[in-house]
Amino acid sequence: MELQEKGPVAALKNARRPWLTDGGLETAMIFDEGFVLPAFAAFTLIDDRKGREALRRYYARFLDIARRAGTGFVLDTPTWRASTIWGGALGLTARQVADVNRRCAAFVREIAESEAAAGVPVIVNGVIGPLGDGYVAEQTRSARKAEAVHKAQISALAEAGVDTISGVTMTHVEEAIGLARAGQGMHLPTVISFTVETDGRLPSGQSLEDAIGMTEAATGGSVLHYMINCAHPDHFLPVLRQGGGWRQRIGGLRVNASRMSHAELDAADDLDAGNPAELGAAHAELLTLLPNVRVIGGCCGTDHRHVACMAETVCYAA
């Protein structure tokens, strides 16, 4: 599709080596920076001087890794919880939610332009989180309802000039379809990232193969690519090893540092940072099984150390 062939999106698609992205933003802000994030909402940092400074430090570490690796970077907006549903739960009006999405995108765009001037190709990616819990699929919504609700956030991010949007930690296929349709309606390249449990299935119980197949059929194959996130490689490697052409549509991975289940992570008082070197090394097999992966990064519990180890495996050896 033409909208997928322009600017940095085309550069990513044609990249010889995977591009990098960041790690677990929310866990880093809570456990490493000491912030309290109501409802895990990192967008609350954008209007606080110390919060913005912490975000700049955080992004800078990952951008430095991409610069040294000689690859591009997907720079996410801190808007995973910035929907009208979650923003409303924090006392914001729909207008205020739209405004904070635009401010987050402008903040990230400023960083991206500075990096681009230094020779690092950067995609500004508008992050969209689930309308319910990112770990369970108890609060499911129809595709039509999800499209209507997500449209407001996507519209604000589009107005702010993001290059792509990503629906992250999607727990059930209906919401993924609705979000993808909303992105398509805004003429934005849209990525869908599913989270999986320790058995490699979505929290809804559906397999990755079926979830991708249903989303493809319902959206006319308009999704830029699919990703897997918020799971340790051990949780989904057995599924990938079974084979199947559906794997060709997976274009990104954002893995957890910990082997814990989502329920265990939710109940944990301390951060499980796992083993960065081991996590990075696991990507050698992952990229063999997923030859079209173009984006590599982390999710819960990961930081710049983990992504640096991933870069050693997938960028320098490529």
C-alpha positions in Angstrom: 0.0 0.0 0.0 1.2 3.5 -0.8 1.0 4.8 2.7 3.4 2.1 3.8 6.0 3.1 1.3 6.8 6.6 2.4 9.6 8.2 4.5 10.9 6.3 7.5 8.3 3.6 7.2 9.7 2.6 3.8 13.2 2.8 5.2 12.2 0.3 8.0 10.5 -2.0 5.5 13.6 -2.1 3.3 16.2 -2.2 6.2 19.0 -4.7 5.9 19.1 -5.1 9.7 16.4 -4.9 12.3 15.7 -1.5 13.8 15.7 -1.1 17.6 13.1 0.3 20.0 13.1 0.9 23.7 12.3 -1.4 26.7 9.7 -1.4 29.4 9.0 2.3 29.8 6.5 2.0 32.6 8.5 -0.4 34.7 11.6 1.7 34.2 9.9 4.8 35.3 8.4 3.1 38.4 11.3 0.9 39.5 14.3 2.8 38.2 13.2 6.4 38.3 10.9 6.1 41.4 7.8 7.7 39.8 4.3 6.7 40.8 2.3 6.1 37.7 -1.5 6.0 38.4 -3.0 3.2 36.3 0.5 2.6 34.8 0.0 5.8 32.8 3.4 7.2 31.7 1.7 10.1 29.9 1.3 11.7 33.3 5.0 12.5 33.2 4.7 14.8 30.2 3.5 17.8 32.1 6.1 17.5 34.9 9.6 18.9 34.5 11.3 16.0 36.3 9.1 13.6 34.3 10.2 15.0 31.0 13.8 14.9 32.1 13.4 11.2 33.0 11.8 10.4 29.7 14.6 12.2 27.8 17.3 10.2 29.8 15.4 7.0 29.1 15.0 7.5 25.4 18.6 8.7 25.0 20.1 5.4 26.3 18.3 3.4 23.7 19.0 5.9 20.9 22.7 5.7 21.7 22.6 1.9 21.3 21.0 2.4 17.8 23.5 5.0 16.9 26.4 2.7 17.8 24.8 -0.2 16.1 24.3 1.8 12.9 20.6 1.0 12.7 17.3 2.9 12.8 15.0 3.4 15.8 11.3 3.2 16.5 10.6 5.9 19.0 7.3 5.3 20.9 5.1 7.9 22.4 4.4 7.4 26.2 0.7 7.0 25.4 -0.1 3.3 26.2 -2.7 4.4 28.7 -3.8 7.6 27.0 -7.2 6.4 25.7 -10.5 8.1 26.7 -11.2 5.0 28.8 -8.1 5.2 30.9 -7.8 9.0 30.8 -11.4 9.3 31.9 -10.7 6.9 34.9 -7.9 9.4 35.9 -10.4 12.3 35.7 -9.5 13.7 32.3 -12.1 14.9 29.8 -12.0 13.7 26.2 -10.5 17.0 25.1 -7.8 16.8 27.8 -7.0 13.2 26.7 -6.6 14.4 23.1 -4.4 17.3 24.1 -2.1 15.1 26.2 -1.7 12.7 23.2 -0.7 15.6 21.0 1.8 16.9 23.6 3.3 13.4 24.0 3.7 13.1 20.2 5.2 16.6 19.9 7.7 15.8 22.7 8.8 12.6 21.0 8.9 14.3 17.6 11.4 16.8 18.9 13.7 14.1 20.0 13.3 12.3 16.7 14.2 15.3 14.7 17.3 15.9 16.7 18.4 12.3 16.1 17.6 12.4 12.4 19.9 15.5 12.1 22.6 13.3 13.6 22.0 10.6 11.0 19.8 8.1 12.9 16.6 7.3 11.0 13.7 7.4 13.4 10.0 6.5 13.2 7.7 8.3 15.6 5.3 5.6 16.7 2.0 6.4 18.4 1.4 3.8 21.0 -2.2 2.6 21.7 -2.9 0.3 24.6 -5.8 -2.0 25.3 -9.1 -0.5 26.6 -9.0 -3.1 29.4 -6.3 -4.8 31.3 -3.1 -5.6 29.3 -2.7 -9.0 31.0 -6.2 -10.5 30.9 -9.1 -10.6 28.4 -11.9 -10.3 30.8 -13.0 -6.9 29.5 -13.5 -7.8 25.8 -15.1 -5.4 23.3 -16.5 -5.9 19.9 -14.5 -4.8 16.9 -17.0 -2.0 16.2 -16.9 -0.7 19.8 -13.1 -0.9 19.9 -12.8 1.0 16.6 -15.1 3.8 17.8 -13.2 4.3 21.1 -9.7 4.0 19.7 -10.5 6.4 16.9 -10.3 9.4 19.2 -6.7 8.7 20.4 -5.6 7.7 16.9 -7.0 11.0 15.5 -5.1 13.0 18.1 -1.8 11.2 17.4 -2.4 11.6 13.6 -2.9 15.3 14.0 0.4 15.5 15.9 2.1 13.9 12.9 3.2 10.4 14.1 4.5 8.1 11.4 2.8 5.0 12.5 0.6 3.7 15.3 0.9 0.4 17.2 -1.8 -1.4 19.2 0.3 -2.9 22.0 -0.5 -5.7 24.4 -3.7 -6.7 22.6 -5.4 -9.5 24.5 -8.2 -10.5 22.1 -8.6 -10.3 18.4 -11.8 -8.3 18.3 -10.1 -5.2 19.8 -7.1 -5.7 17.5 -9.4 -5.7 14.4 -11.2 -2.5 15.6 -8.0 -0.7 16.3 -6.5 -1.7 12.9 -9.7 -0.5 11.2 -9.5 2.9 13.0 -5.8 3.3 12.0 -6.8 2.4 8.4 -9.5 5.0 8.5 -6.9 7.6 9.5 -4.5 6.5 6.7 -1.8 5.6 9.2 0.4 2.5 8.9 -0.8 0.4 11.8 1.0 -2.4 13.7 -0.8 -4.9 15.9 1.1 -6.4 18.8 -0.4 -9.4 20.7 0.6 -10.4 24.1 0.7 -14.1 25.0 0.6 -16.3 28.1 3.2 -18.9 29.1 1.5 -21.3 26.7 2.0 -19.0 23.7 -1.7 -18.2 23.4 -3.4 -14.9 23.8 -5.0 -14.2 27.2 -8.3 -14.9 25.4 -7.1 -18.5 24.8 -6.8 -18.0 21.0 -3.7 -19.0 19.2 -1.4 -16.5 17.5 -1.9 -18.1 14.2 -5.7 -17.7 14.4 -5.5 -14.2 15.8 -3.3 -13.0 13.0 -5.4 -14.9 10.4 -8.7 -13.3 11.7 -7.2 -9.8 11.8 -5.8 -10.2 8.2 -9.2 -11.4 6.9 -11.2 -8.6 8.7 -8.9 -5.8 7.6 -8.0 -6.8 4.1 -4.4 -7.4 5.1 -3.9 -3.7 5.8 -1.8 -4.2 9.0 1.8 -3.1 8.4 3.0 -6.1 10.4 2.3 -8.0 13.6 4.4 -8.1 16.8 4.6 -10.3 19.9 5.2 -8.4 23.2 5.0 -8.7 26.9 6.1 -12.3 27.1 9.5 -14.1 27.5 10.8 -16.0 24.5 10.4 -19.3 26.3 6.6 -18.7 26.3 6.2 -18.5 22.5 9.2 -20.2 21.0 7.5 -23.7 21.1 4.7 -22.2 19.0 7.1 -20.7 16.5 9.0 -23.9 16.1 5.8 -25.7 14.9 6.1 -23.7 11.7 3.5 -22.1 9.5 3.3 -19.3 6.9 1.6 -17.0 9.4 5.0 -16.3 10.9 5.9 -14.3 7.8 3.7 -11.5 9.0 5.4 -11.1 12.3 7.6 -8.0 11.9 8.6 -7.2 15.5 9.4 -8.6 19.0 9.3 -6.8 22.3 9.9 -9.4 25.0 9.8 -9.5 28.8 12.9 -9.9 30.9 11.1 -12.3 33.2 9.9 -15.9 32.7 7.0 -15.2 35.2 3.4 -15.4 34.1 1.4 -12.3 33.8 -0.4 -13.2 37.0 2.9 -13.6 38.8 4.2 -10.3 37.4 1.1 -8.5 38.5 1.5 -9.7 42.1 5.3 -9.1 42.3 6.6 -6.3 44.5 10.1 -6.3 43.0 11.2 -6.1 39.4 12.5 -9.3 37.8 15.2 -8.1 35.3 16.1 -11.6 34.3 19.4 -12.1 32.4 20.1 -9.5 29.7 22.8 -11.5 27.9 20.6 -14.6 27.9 17.6 -12.7 26.6 19.7 -11.1 23.9 21.1 -14.4 22.8 17.6 -15.9 22.5 17.0 -13.6 19.5 19.4 -15.6 17.3 16.8 -18.4 17.1 13.9 -16.1 17.0 15.1 -14.3 13.9 15.8 -17.7 12.2 12.1 -18.6 12.8 10.9 -15.1 12.0 12.8 -13.9 8.9 10.7 -10.7 8.4 11.3 -9.2 11.9 12.3 -5.6 11.5 11.8 -4.2 15.0 13.5 -5.5 18.2 13.0 -4.2 21.7 11.9 -5.0 25.2 8.8 -4.9 27.3 8.2 -5.3 31.1 11.3 -5.4 33.2 13.7 -4.6 30.3 16.0 -1.6 30.0 18.9 -0.4 27.9 21.1 -3.3 29.1 18.7 -5.9 27.6 18.3 -4.0 24.3 22.1 -3.6 24.0 22.4 -7.4 24.3 19.7 -7.8 21.6 21.6 -5.4 19.4 24.8 -7.5 19.8 22.9 -10.5 18.6 20.7 -9.1 15.8 22.5 -5.9 14.5 26.2 -6.5 14.7 25.9 -10.0 13.4 23.5 -9.2 10.6 
